Each structure stands twice: as structure tokens, then as C-alpha cells.
Amino acid sequence: MLKSLTIKDFTVFKDADLKFSRGLNVIVGANGTGKTHLLKLPYSIMAMSAQESRKRNG
């Protein structure tokens, strides 16, 4: 489970420190404020981590 996310100099985020609650978290904002980037960033990190793990394990 993702508990927190710290972002520095990534797209529209100069400096953001997000803390997530257990269960459902809702991200709300106007168009162009970076909501989709908040979803893509942890997904990309987890995908890269899984790929590296597969390379090391066989």
C-alpha cells in the first residue's frame, strides 16, 4: 500500500509531500493541475522496480 509520495521538480509539481489514508483516497482538481501525473508516477516507479526484479531473478 502506498502511504506517502514526495515529489520534487516533476511536471507541474515543484515540491509536494502527500500522505495517503487507508482505504479510498480521492484526488480532485481542475484540468491541467497534475491529477493524472499523480497516478502515473507511482505506477511507473512500481513497473520499473518489478522489471529490475525480474532481471535480477532470472
C-alpha distance matrix in Angstrom:
0.0 3.8 6.1 9.3 11.4 15.0 17.5 21.1 23.9 22.0 24.0 24.5 22.3 24.4 22.1 19.0 16.5 13.8 11.7 9.4 9.9 8.4 9.6 11.3 11.9 15.2 16.6 20.4 23.1 26.3 26.8 26.5 24.2 21.2 18.8 18.7 18.3 15.1 13.7 15.6 14.7 11.1 12.2 15.2 13.6 11.4 14.7 16.8 14.9 15.2 18.8 19.6 18.4 20.6 23.5 23.4 23.2 25.9
3.8 0.0 3.8 5.9 7.7 11.3 13.8 17.4 20.3 18.5 20.5 21.0 18.6 20.7 18.3 15.2 12.8 10.3 8.8 7.1 9.0 9.1 10.6 11.5 10.8 13.7 14.3 18.1 20.5 23.7 24.2 23.5 21.0 18.1 16.1 16.2 15.4 12.0 11.4 13.3 11.9 8.5 10.6 13.4 11.7 10.5 14.0 15.8 14.3 15.4 18.7 19.4 18.8 21.3 23.7 23.8 24.2 26.8
6.1 3.8 0.0 3.8 7.2 10.5 13.6 17.1 20.3 19.2 21.4 21.4 18.6 20.2 17.3 14.1 11.0 8.5 6.0 5.1 7.0 8.0 10.6 11.8 10.8 13.9 14.6 18.2 20.6 24.0 25.1 24.4 21.5 19.0 17.2 18.1 17.1 13.4 13.7 15.9 14.2 11.2 14.0 16.4 14.4 13.8 17.5 18.8 17.2 18.7 21.9 22.2 21.6 24.4 26.7 26.4 26.9 29.8
9.3 5.9 3.8 0.0 3.8 6.8 10.0 13.5 16.8 15.9 18.4 18.2 15.1 16.5 13.6 10.4 7.4 5.4 4.4 5.7 8.9 11.0 13.4 13.8 11.7 14.0 13.8 17.1 18.9 22.2 23.2 22.1 19.0 16.6 15.4 16.6 15.0 11.5 12.7 14.7 12.4 10.2 13.6 15.5 13.5 13.9 17.5 18.3 17.1 19.2 22.1 22.1 22.2 25.1 26.9 26.8 27.8 30.6
11.4 7.7 7.2 3.8 0.0 3.8 6.4 10.1 13.2 12.2 14.7 14.9 11.8 13.3 10.7 7.9 5.9 5.1 6.6 8.2 11.9 14.1 15.9 15.6 13.0 14.6 13.3 16.4 17.6 20.5 21.0 19.5 16.5 13.9 13.3 14.3 12.1 9.0 10.8 12.2 9.4 8.1 11.8 13.0 11.3 12.6 15.9 16.4 15.8 18.3 20.7 20.7 21.4 24.3 25.7 25.9 27.4 29.9
15.0 11.3 10.5 6.8 3.8 0.0 3.8 6.8 10.3 10.3 13.3 13.4 10.0 10.5 7.6 5.7 4.4 6.2 8.7 11.3 15.0 17.5 19.5 19.0 16.2 17.3 15.5 18.0 18.5 21.0 21.5 19.5 16.5 14.1 14.5 15.7 12.9 10.5 13.1 13.8 10.6 10.4 14.2 14.5 12.5 14.7 17.8 17.5 17.2 20.2 22.1 21.7 22.8 25.8 26.8 26.9 28.8 31.4
17.5 13.8 13.6 10.0 6.4 3.8 0.0 3.8 6.7 6.5 9.6 10.1 6.7 7.4 5.7 5.0 6.4 8.3 11.6 13.9 17.7 20.2 21.8 20.7 17.6 18.0 15.5 17.6 17.3 19.3 19.4 16.9 14.1 11.7 13.0 13.9 10.6 9.2 12.3 12.4 9.2 10.4 13.9 13.5 12.3 15.1 17.5 17.1 17.5 20.6 22.0 21.8 23.5 26.2 26.9 27.4 29.6 31.8
21.1 17.4 17.1 13.5 10.1 6.8 3.8 0.0 3.8 5.7 9.1 9.6 6.5 5.3 4.5 6.5 8.7 11.5 14.8 17.4 21.2 23.9 25.5 24.4 21.2 21.3 18.5 20.1 19.2 20.7 20.6 17.7 15.2 13.2 15.3 16.2 12.7 12.2 15.4 15.0 11.8 13.5 16.7 15.7 14.5 17.8 19.9 18.8 19.5 22.9 23.8 23.3 25.3 28.1 28.2 28.8 31.3 33.4
23.9 20.3 20.3 16.8 13.2 10.3 6.7 3.8 0.0 3.8 6.5 7.6 5.7 4.3 6.3 8.9 11.9 14.4 18.0 20.3 24.1 26.8 28.0 26.5 23.2 22.7 19.6 20.7 19.2 20.0 19.4 16.0 14.2 12.5 15.3 15.9 12.3 12.9 16.1 15.1 12.4 15.1 17.8 16.3 15.8 19.3 20.8 19.6 21.0 24.2 24.6 24.3 26.8 29.2 29.1 30.1 32.7 34.5
22.0 18.5 19.2 15.9 12.2 10.3 6.5 5.7 3.8 0.0 3.8 6.2 5.2 6.4 8.2 9.4 12.3 13.8 17.3 19.0 22.8 25.2 26.0 24.3 21.1 20.5 17.4 18.6 17.3 18.1 17.0 13.7 12.2 9.8 12.5 12.4 8.8 9.9 12.8 11.5 9.2 12.3 14.6 13.1 13.3 16.8 17.9 17.1 18.9 21.8 22.2 22.4 24.9 27.0 27.1 28.4 30.9 32.5
24.0 20.5 21.4 18.4 14.7 13.3 9.6 9.1 6.5 3.8 0.0 3.8 5.6 7.7 10.4 11.4 14.6 15.7 19.3 20.6 24.2 26.6 27.0 24.8 21.6 20.3 16.9 17.5 15.6 15.6 14.1 10.5 9.8 7.8 11.1 11.0 7.8 10.1 12.8 11.6 10.4 14.0 15.6 14.3 15.4 18.7 19.4 19.0 21.2 23.8 23.9 24.6 27.2 28.9 29.2 30.8 33.2 34.5
24.5 21.0 21.4 18.2 14.9 13.4 10.1 9.6 7.6 6.2 3.8 0.0 3.8 6.5 9.2 10.0 13.5 14.5 18.2 19.7 23.2 26.0 26.3 23.9 20.4 18.8 15.2 15.2 12.8 12.9 12.0 8.6 7.0 6.3 9.9 11.0 8.7 10.2 13.5 13.3 12.4 15.6 17.5 17.0 17.9 20.9 22.0 22.0 23.9 26.4 26.9 27.7 30.0 31.9 32.4 33.9 36.1 37.6
22.3 18.6 18.6 15.1 11.8 10.0 6.7 6.5 5.7 5.2 5.6 3.8 0.0 3.8 5.5 6.3 9.9 11.4 15.2 17.2 20.8 23.7 24.5 22.6 19.0 18.0 14.6 15.2 13.6 14.5 14.4 11.5 8.9 7.7 10.6 12.1 9.3 9.5 13.2 13.4 11.5 14.2 16.8 16.4 16.6 19.6 21.3 21.1 22.5 25.3 26.1 26.5 28.6 30.9 31.4 32.5 34.7 36.6
24.4 20.7 20.2 16.5 13.3 10.5 7.4 5.3 4.3 6.4 7.7 6.5 3.8 0.0 3.8 6.8 10.3 12.9 16.6 19.2 22.8 25.9 27.1 25.5 21.9 21.1 17.8 18.4 16.7 17.6 17.7 14.6 12.1 11.4 14.3 15.9 12.9 13.0 16.6 16.6 14.3 16.7 19.6 18.8 18.5 21.7 23.5 22.8 24.0 27.1 27.9 27.8 30.0 32.4 32.7 33.5 36.0 38.0
22.1 18.3 17.3 13.6 10.7 7.6 5.7 4.5 6.3 8.2 10.4 9.2 5.5 3.8 0.0 3.8 6.9 10.0 13.5 16.5 20.0 23.2 24.9 23.5 20.0 19.8 16.9 18.0 17.0 18.6 19.2 16.6 13.6 12.6 14.7 16.6 13.7 12.7 16.3 16.8 14.2 15.8 19.1 18.8 17.9 20.8 23.1 22.5 23.1 26.3 27.5 27.2 29.0 31.8 32.3 32.8 35.1 37.3
19.0 15.2 14.1 10.4 7.9 5.7 5.0 6.5 8.9 9.4 11.4 10.0 6.3 6.8 3.8 0.0 3.8 6.3 9.9 12.8 16.3 19.5 21.1 19.8 16.3 16.3 13.7 15.2 14.8 17.1 18.1 16.0 12.6 11.4 12.6 14.8 12.3 10.4 14.0 15.2 12.7 13.7 17.2 17.6 16.7 19.1 21.7 21.7 22.0 24.9 26.5 26.5 27.9 30.7 31.6 32.1 34.0 36.4
16.5 12.8 11.0 7.4 5.9 4.4 6.4 8.7 11.9 12.3 14.6 13.5 9.9 10.3 6.9 3.8 0.0 3.8 6.8 10.1 13.5 16.7 18.8 18.1 14.9 15.7 13.9 16.0 16.5 19.3 20.6 18.9 15.4 13.9 14.2 16.4 14.2 11.4 14.5 16.1 13.5 13.4 17.1 17.9 16.5 18.3 21.4 21.6 21.2 24.0 26.1 26.0 26.9 29.9 31.0 31.1 32.8 35.5
13.8 10.3 8.5 5.4 5.1 6.2 8.3 11.5 14.4 13.8 15.7 14.5 11.4 12.9 10.0 6.3 3.8 0.0 3.8 6.6 10.1 13.3 15.1 14.3 11.1 12.2 10.9 13.5 14.7 17.9 19.4 18.3 14.9 13.2 12.5 14.7 13.3 9.9 12.4 14.7 12.7 12.0 15.5 17.1 16.0 17.2 20.3 21.1 20.8 23.1 25.5 25.8 26.4 29.1 30.7 30.9 32.3 34.8
11.7 8.8 6.0 4.4 6.6 8.7 11.6 14.8 18.0 17.3 19.3 18.2 15.2 16.6 13.5 9.9 6.8 3.8 0.0 3.8 6.8 10.1 12.5 12.5 9.9 12.0 11.9 14.8 16.8 20.3 22.0 21.4 18.0 16.3 14.9 17.0 16.0 12.3 14.0 16.7 14.9 13.3 16.5 18.7 17.2 17.7 21.1 22.2 21.3 23.2 26.1 26.3 26.4 29.2 31.1 31.1 32.0 34.8
9.4 7.1 5.1 5.7 8.2 11.3 13.9 17.4 20.3 19.0 20.6 19.7 17.2 19.2 16.5 12.8 10.1 6.6 3.8 0.0 3.8 6.8 8.8 8.8 6.7 9.6 10.5 13.9 16.5 20.1 21.7 21.6 18.5 16.6 14.5 16.2 15.9 12.1 12.8 15.9 14.8 12.7 15.4 18.1 17.1 16.8 20.1 21.8 20.9 22.3 25.3 26.0 25.8 28.3 30.6 30.7 31.2 33.9
9.9 9.0 7.0 8.9 11.9 15.0 17.7 21.2 24.1 22.8 24.2 23.2 20.8 22.8 20.0 16.3 13.5 10.1 6.8 3.8 0.0 3.8 6.3 7.3 6.6 10.0 12.1 15.3 18.4 22.1 23.9 24.3 21.3 19.7 17.2 18.9 19.1 15.4 15.6 18.9 18.2 15.8 18.0 21.1 20.1 19.3 22.5 24.5 23.3 24.3 27.6 28.4 27.7 30.1 32.7 32.7 32.9 35.6
8.4 9.1 8.0 11.0 14.1 17.5 20.2 23.9 26.8 25.2 26.6 26.0 23.7 25.9 23.2 19.5 16.7 13.3 10.1 6.8 3.8 0.0 3.8 6.6 7.9 11.6 14.3 17.5 20.9 24.6 26.2 26.7 23.9 22.1 19.2 20.4 20.9 17.2 16.7 19.8 19.4 16.6 18.2 21.5 20.5 19.0 22.2 24.5 23.0 23.4 26.9 27.9 26.8 29.0 31.8 31.7 31.5 34.2
9.6 10.6 10.6 13.4 15.9 19.5 21.8 25.5 28.0 26.0 27.0 26.3 24.5 27.1 24.9 21.1 18.8 15.1 12.5 8.8 6.3 3.8 0.0 3.8 6.6 10.1 13.3 16.4 20.0 23.5 24.9 25.9 23.5 21.7 18.4 19.4 20.5 17.1 15.9 19.2 19.6 16.9 17.8 21.5 21.1 19.4 22.0 24.8 23.7 23.7 27.1 28.5 27.4 29.2 32.3 32.5 32.1 34.5
11.3 11.5 11.8 13.8 15.6 19.0 20.7 24.4 26.5 24.3 24.8 23.9 22.6 25.5 23.5 19.8 18.1 14.3 12.5 8.8 7.3 6.6 3.8 0.0 3.8 6.6 10.0 12.9 16.6 20.0 21.4 22.6 20.4 18.9 15.4 16.6 18.1 14.9 13.8 17.4 18.2 16.1 16.9 20.5 20.7 19.4 21.7 24.6 24.1 24.2 27.3 29.0 28.3 29.9 32.9 33.5 33.3 35.4
11.9 10.8 10.8 11.7 13.0 16.2 17.6 21.2 23.2 21.1 21.6 20.4 19.0 21.9 20.0 16.3 14.9 11.1 9.9 6.7 6.6 7.9 6.6 3.8 0.0 3.8 6.7 9.9 13.4 16.9 18.6 19.5 17.0 15.6 12.4 14.1 15.4 12.1 11.7 15.5 16.0 14.4 15.8 19.1 19.3 18.7 21.2 23.7 23.5 24.1 27.0 28.5 28.3 30.1 32.8 33.5 33.7 35.9
15.2 13.7 13.9 14.0 14.6 17.3 18.0 21.3 22.7 20.5 20.3 18.8 18.0 21.1 19.8 16.3 15.7 12.2 12.0 9.6 10.0 11.6 10.1 6.6 3.8 0.0 3.8 6.4 10.0 13.5 15.2 16.6 14.4 13.5 10.1 12.2 14.2 11.4 11.3 15.1 16.2 15.5 16.6 19.7 20.5 20.3 22.4 24.9 25.2 25.9 28.4 30.2 30.4 32.0 34.5 35.5 35.9 37.8
16.6 14.3 14.6 13.8 13.3 15.5 15.5 18.5 19.6 17.4 16.9 15.2 14.6 17.8 16.9 13.7 13.9 10.9 11.9 10.5 12.1 14.3 13.3 10.0 6.7 3.8 0.0 3.8 6.9 10.3 12.0 13.0 10.6 9.9 6.7 9.5 11.2 8.8 9.6 13.2 14.1 14.3 15.6 18.3 19.3 19.8 21.7 23.9 24.6 25.6 27.8 29.5 30.1 31.8 33.9 35.2 35.9 37.7
20.4 18.1 18.2 17.1 16.4 18.0 17.6 20.1 20.7 18.6 17.5 15.2 15.2 18.4 18.0 15.2 16.0 13.5 14.8 13.9 15.3 17.5 16.4 12.9 9.9 6.4 3.8 0.0 3.8 7.2 9.6 11.4 9.3 9.9 7.4 10.6 12.7 11.2 12.3 15.5 16.7 17.4 18.7 21.0 22.3 23.1 24.7 26.8 27.8 28.9 30.9 32.7 33.5 35.1 37.1 38.5 39.3 41.0
23.1 20.5 20.6 18.9 17.6 18.5 17.3 19.2 19.2 17.3 15.6 12.8 13.6 16.7 17.0 14.8 16.5 14.7 16.8 16.5 18.4 20.9 20.0 16.6 13.4 10.0 6.9 3.8 0.0 3.8 6.6 8.4 6.3 8.2 7.0 10.4 12.2 11.6 13.3 15.9 17.1 18.6 19.9 21.6 23.1 24.4 25.8 27.6 29.0 30.3 31.9 33.6 34.8 36.4 38.1 39.6 40.8 42.4
26.3 23.7 24.0 22.2 20.5 21.0 19.3 20.7 20.0 18.1 15.6 12.9 14.5 17.6 18.6 17.1 19.3 17.9 20.3 20.1 22.1 24.6 23.5 20.0 16.9 13.5 10.3 7.2 3.8 0.0 3.8 6.4 5.9 8.8 8.6 11.3 13.2 13.6 15.3 17.3 18.7 20.8 21.7 23.1 25.0 26.5 27.5 29.2 30.9 32.2 33.5 35.3 36.8 38.1 39.7 41.5 42.7 44.1
26.8 24.2 25.1 23.2 21.0 21.5 19.4 20.6 19.4 17.0 14.1 12.0 14.4 17.7 19.2 18.1 20.6 19.4 22.0 21.7 23.9 26.2 24.9 21.4 18.6 15.2 12.0 9.6 6.6 3.8 0.0 3.8 5.7 7.8 8.2 9.7 11.7 13.2 14.5 15.8 17.6 20.0 20.5 21.5 23.8 25.5 26.0 27.6 29.7 30.9 31.8 33.8 35.5 36.6 38.0 40.0 41.4 42.5
26.5 23.5 24.4 22.1 19.5 19.5 16.9 17.7 16.0 13.7 10.5 8.6 11.5 14.6 16.6 16.0 18.9 18.3 21.4 21.6 24.3 26.7 25.9 22.6 19.5 16.6 13.0 11.4 8.4 6.4 3.8 0.0 3.8 5.7 7.7 8.9 9.7 11.8 13.7 14.3 15.6 18.5 19.3 19.7 21.8 24.0 24.4 25.6 27.8 29.4 30.0 31.7 33.8 34.9 36.0 38.0 39.7 40.8
24.2 21.0 21.5 19.0 16.5 16.5 14.1 15.2 14.2 12.2 9.8 7.0 8.9 12.1 13.6 12.6 15.4 14.9 18.0 18.5 21.3 23.9 23.5 20.4 17.0 14.4 10.6 9.3 6.3 5.9 5.7 3.8 0.0 3.8 6.1 8.6 8.8 9.8 12.4 13.7 14.3 16.9 18.3 19.0 20.6 22.7 23.8 24.8 26.7 28.5 29.5 30.9 32.7 34.3 35.5 37.2 38.8 40.2
21.2 18.1 19.0 16.6 13.9 14.1 11.7 13.2 12.5 9.8 7.8 6.3 7.7 11.4 12.6 11.4 13.9 13.2 16.3 16.6 19.7 22.1 21.7 18.9 15.6 13.5 9.9 9.9 8.2 8.8 7.8 5.7 3.8 0.0 3.8 5.5 5.0 6.4 9.0 9.9 10.5 13.2 14.6 15.2 16.8 19.0 20.0 21.0 22.9 24.7 25.6 27.1 28.9 30.5 31.6 33.4 35.0 36.4
18.8 16.1 17.2 15.4 13.3 14.5 13.0 15.3 15.3 12.5 11.1 9.9 10.6 14.3 14.7 12.6 14.2 12.5 14.9 14.5 17.2 19.2 18.4 15.4 12.4 10.1 6.7 7.4 7.0 8.6 8.2 7.7 6.1 3.8 0.0 3.8 5.4 5.2 6.8 9.0 10.3 12.2 13.2 14.7 16.5 17.9 19.0 20.7 22.3 23.7 25.0 26.8 28.2 29.6 31.2 32.9 34.1 35.6
18.7 16.2 18.1 16.6 14.3 15.7 13.9 16.2 15.9 12.4 11.0 11.0 12.1 15.9 16.6 14.8 16.4 14.7 17.0 16.2 18.9 20.4 19.4 16.6 14.1 12.2 9.5 10.6 10.4 11.3 9.7 8.9 8.6 5.5 3.8 0.0 3.8 5.3 5.2 6.2 8.6 10.8 10.9 12.1 14.5 15.9 16.4 18.2 20.2 21.3 22.3 24.4 25.9 27.0 28.6 30.6 31.7 32.9
18.3 15.4 17.1 15.0 12.1 12.9 10.6 12.7 12.3 8.8 7.8 8.7 9.3 12.9 13.7 12.3 14.2 13.3 16.0 15.9 19.1 20.9 20.5 18.1 15.4 14.2 11.2 12.7 12.2 13.2 11.7 9.7 8.8 5.0 5.4 3.8 0.0 3.8 5.3 5.0 5.9 8.9 9.8 10.2 12.2 14.2 15.0 16.1 18.2 19.8 20.6 22.3 24.1 25.5 26.7 28.5 30.1 31.4
15.1 12.0 13.4 11.5 9.0 10.5 9.2 12.2 12.9 9.9 10.1 10.2 9.5 13.0 12.7 10.4 11.4 9.9 12.3 12.1 15.4 17.2 17.1 14.9 12.1 11.4 8.8 11.2 11.6 13.6 13.2 11.8 9.8 6.4 5.2 5.3 3.8 0.0 3.8 5.7 5.6 7.2 9.0 10.4 11.5 13.2 14.8 16.2 17.5 19.1 20.7 22.1 23.4 25.2 26.7 28.1 29.5 31.2
13.7 11.4 13.7 12.7 10.8 13.1 12.3 15.4 16.1 12.8 12.8 13.5 13.2 16.6 16.3 14.0 14.5 12.4 14.0 12.8 15.6 16.7 15.9 13.8 11.7 11.3 9.6 12.3 13.3 15.3 14.5 13.7 12.4 9.0 6.8 5.2 5.3 3.8 0.0 3.8 5.7 6.2 6.5 8.9 10.6 11.4 12.5 14.7 16.1 17.0 18.7 20.6 21.7 23.1 24.9 26.6 27.5 29.0
15.6 13.3 15.9 14.7 12.2 13.8 12.4 15.0 15.1 11.5 11.6 13.3 13.4 16.6 16.8 15.2 16.1 14.7 16.7 15.9 18.9 19.8 19.2 17.4 15.5 15.1 13.2 15.5 15.9 17.3 15.8 14.3 13.7 9.9 9.0 6.2 5.0 5.7 3.8 0.0 3.8 5.8 5.1 5.9 8.6 10.0 10.3 12.0 14.1 15.2 16.2 18.2 19.8 20.9 22.4 24.4 25.6 26.8
14.7 11.9 14.2 12.4 9.4 10.6 9.2 11.8 12.4 9.2 10.4 12.4 11.5 14.3 14.2 12.7 13.5 12.7 14.9 14.8 18.2 19.4 19.6 18.2 16.0 16.2 14.1 16.7 17.1 18.7 17.6 15.6 14.3 10.5 10.3 8.6 5.9 5.6 5.7 3.8 0.0 3.8 5.4 5.2 6.3 8.7 10.0 10.8 12.4 14.4 15.5 16.7 18.5 20.2 21.4 22.9 24.5 26.1
11.1 8.5 11.2 10.2 8.1 10.4 10.4 13.5 15.1 12.3 14.0 15.6 14.2 16.7 15.8 13.7 13.4 12.0 13.3 12.7 15.8 16.6 16.9 16.1 14.4 15.5 14.3 17.4 18.6 20.8 20.0 18.5 16.9 13.2 12.2 10.8 8.9 7.2 6.2 5.8 3.8 0.0 3.8 5.4 5.1 6.1 8.5 9.9 10.5 12.2 14.1 15.3 16.4 18.3 20.0 21.2 22.4 24.3
12.2 10.6 14.0 13.6 11.8 14.2 13.9 16.7 17.8 14.6 15.6 17.5 16.8 19.6 19.1 17.2 17.1 15.5 16.5 15.4 18.0 18.2 17.8 16.9 15.8 16.6 15.6 18.7 19.9 21.7 20.5 19.3 18.3 14.6 13.2 10.9 9.8 9.0 6.5 5.1 5.4 3.8 0.0 3.8 5.5 5.2 6.1 8.6 9.9 10.5 12.2 14.3 15.3 16.5 18.5 20.1 21.0 22.5
15.2 13.4 16.4 15.5 13.0 14.5 13.5 15.7 16.3 13.1 14.3 17.0 16.4 18.8 18.8 17.6 17.9 17.1 18.7 18.1 21.1 21.5 21.5 20.5 19.1 19.7 18.3 21.0 21.6 23.1 21.5 19.7 19.0 15.2 14.7 12.1 10.2 10.4 8.9 5.9 5.2 5.4 3.8 0.0 3.8 5.5 5.1 6.1 8.5 9.9 10.5 12.3 14.1 15.4 16.6 18.5 20.0 21.2
13.6 11.7 14.4 13.5 11.3 12.5 12.3 14.5 15.8 13.3 15.4 17.9 16.6 18.5 17.9 16.7 16.5 16.0 17.2 17.1 20.1 20.5 21.1 20.7 19.3 20.5 19.3 22.3 23.1 25.0 23.8 21.8 20.6 16.8 16.5 14.5 12.2 11.5 10.6 8.6 6.3 5.1 5.5 3.8 0.0 3.8 5.5 5.2 6.1 8.7 9.9 10.6 12.3 14.4 15.5 16.7 18.4 20.2
11.4 10.5 13.8 13.9 12.6 14.7 15.1 17.8 19.3 16.8 18.7 20.9 19.6 21.7 20.8 19.1 18.3 17.2 17.7 16.8 19.3 19.0 19.4 19.4 18.7 20.3 19.8 23.1 24.4 26.5 25.5 24.0 22.7 19.0 17.9 15.9 14.2 13.2 11.4 10.0 8.7 6.1 5.2 5.5 3.8 0.0 3.8 5.5 5.0 6.1 8.6 9.9 10.4 12.3 14.3 15.4 16.4 18.3
14.7 14.0 17.5 17.5 15.9 17.8 17.5 19.9 20.8 17.9 19.4 22.0 21.3 23.5 23.1 21.7 21.4 20.3 21.1 20.1 22.5 22.2 22.0 21.7 21.2 22.4 21.7 24.7 25.8 27.5 26.0 24.4 23.8 20.0 19.0 16.4 15.0 14.8 12.5 10.3 10.0 8.5 6.1 5.1 5.5 3.8 0.0 3.8 5.4 5.1 6.2 8.7 9.8 10.6 12.5 14.4 15.4 16.6
16.8 15.8 18.8 18.3 16.4 17.5 17.1 18.8 19.6 17.1 19.0 22.0 21.1 22.8 22.5 21.7 21.6 21.1 22.2 21.8 24.5 24.5 24.8 24.6 23.7 24.9 23.9 26.8 27.6 29.2 27.6 25.6 24.8 21.0 20.7 18.2 16.1 16.2 14.7 12.0 10.8 9.9 8.6 6.1 5.2 5.5 3.8 0.0 3.8 5.5 5.1 6.2 8.6 9.9 10.6 12.5 14.3 15.6
14.9 14.3 17.2 17.1 15.8 17.2 17.5 19.5 21.0 18.9 21.2 23.9 22.5 24.0 23.1 22.0 21.2 20.8 21.3 20.9 23.3 23.0 23.7 24.1 23.5 25.2 24.6 27.8 29.0 30.9 29.7 27.8 26.7 22.9 22.3 20.2 18.2 17.5 16.1 14.1 12.4 10.5 9.9 8.5 6.1 5.0 5.4 3.8 0.0 3.8 5.4 5.2 6.2 8.7 10.0 10.7 12.3 14.4
15.2 15.4 18.7 19.2 18.3 20.2 20.6 22.9 24.2 21.8 23.8 26.4 25.3 27.1 26.3 24.9 24.0 23.1 23.2 22.3 24.3 23.4 23.7 24.2 24.1 25.9 25.6 28.9 30.3 32.2 30.9 29.4 28.5 24.7 23.7 21.3 19.8 19.1 17.0 15.2 14.4 12.2 10.5 9.9 8.7 6.1 5.1 5.5 3.8 0.0 3.8 5.5 5.0 6.2 8.7 10.0 10.5 12.2
18.8 18.7 21.9 22.1 20.7 22.1 22.0 23.8 24.6 22.2 23.9 26.9 26.1 27.9 27.5 26.5 26.1 25.5 26.1 25.3 27.6 26.9 27.1 27.3 27.0 28.4 27.8 30.9 31.9 33.5 31.8 30.0 29.5 25.6 25.0 22.3 20.6 20.7 18.7 16.2 15.5 14.1 12.2 10.5 9.9 8.6 6.2 5.1 5.4 3.8 0.0 3.8 5.4 5.1 6.3 8.8 10.0 10.8
19.6 19.4 22.2 22.1 20.7 21.7 21.8 23.3 24.3 22.4 24.6 27.7 26.5 27.8 27.2 26.5 26.0 25.8 26.3 26.0 28.4 27.9 28.5 29.0 28.5 30.2 29.5 32.7 33.6 35.3 33.8 31.7 30.9 27.1 26.8 24.4 22.3 22.1 20.6 18.2 16.7 15.3 14.3 12.3 10.6 9.9 8.7 6.2 5.2 5.5 3.8 0.0 3.8 5.4 5.1 6.3 8.7 10.2
18.4 18.8 21.6 22.2 21.4 22.8 23.5 25.3 26.8 24.9 27.2 30.0 28.6 30.0 29.0 27.9 26.9 26.4 26.4 25.8 27.7 26.8 27.4 28.3 28.3 30.4 30.1 33.5 34.8 36.8 35.5 33.8 32.7 28.9 28.2 25.9 24.1 23.4 21.7 19.8 18.5 16.4 15.3 14.1 12.3 10.4 9.8 8.6 6.2 5.0 5.4 3.8 0.0 3.8 5.4 5.2 6.2 8.6
20.6 21.3 24.4 25.1 24.3 25.8 26.2 28.1 29.2 27.0 28.9 31.9 30.9 32.4 31.8 30.7 29.9 29.1 29.2 28.3 30.1 29.0 29.2 29.9 30.1 32.0 31.8 35.1 36.4 38.1 36.6 34.9 34.3 30.5 29.6 27.0 25.5 25.2 23.1 20.9 20.2 18.3 16.5 15.4 14.4 12.3 10.6 9.9 8.7 6.2 5.1 5.4 3.8 0.0 3.8 5.5 5.2 6.0
23.5 23.7 26.7 26.9 25.7 26.8 26.9 28.2 29.1 27.1 29.2 32.4 31.4 32.7 32.3 31.6 31.0 30.7 31.1 30.6 32.7 31.8 32.3 32.9 32.8 34.5 33.9 37.1 38.1 39.7 38.0 36.0 35.5 31.6 31.2 28.6 26.7 26.7 24.9 22.4 21.4 20.0 18.5 16.6 15.5 14.3 12.5 10.6 10.0 8.7 6.3 5.1 5.4 3.8 0.0 3.8 5.6 5.7
23.4 23.8 26.4 26.8 25.9 26.9 27.4 28.8 30.1 28.4 30.8 33.9 32.5 33.5 32.8 32.1 31.1 30.9 31.1 30.7 32.7 31.7 32.5 33.5 33.5 35.5 35.2 38.5 39.6 41.5 40.0 38.0 37.2 33.4 32.9 30.6 28.5 28.1 26.6 24.4 22.9 21.2 20.1 18.5 16.7 15.4 14.4 12.5 10.7 10.0 8.8 6.3 5.2 5.5 3.8 0.0 3.8 5.7
23.2 24.2 26.9 27.8 27.4 28.8 29.6 31.3 32.7 30.9 33.2 36.1 34.7 36.0 35.1 34.0 32.8 32.3 32.0 31.2 32.9 31.5 32.1 33.3 33.7 35.9 35.9 39.3 40.8 42.7 41.4 39.7 38.8 35.0 34.1 31.7 30.1 29.5 27.5 25.6 24.5 22.4 21.0 20.0 18.4 16.4 15.4 14.3 12.3 10.5 10.0 8.7 6.2 5.2 5.6 3.8 0.0 3.7
25.9 26.8 29.8 30.6 29.9 31.4 31.8 33.4 34.5 32.5 34.5 37.6 36.6 38.0 37.3 36.4 35.5 34.8 34.8 33.9 35.6 34.2 34.5 35.4 35.9 37.8 37.7 41.0 42.4 44.1 42.5 40.8 40.2 36.4 35.6 32.9 31.4 31.2 29.0 26.8 26.1 24.3 22.5 21.2 20.2 18.3 16.6 15.6 14.4 12.2 10.8 10.2 8.6 6.0 5.7 5.7 3.7 0.0
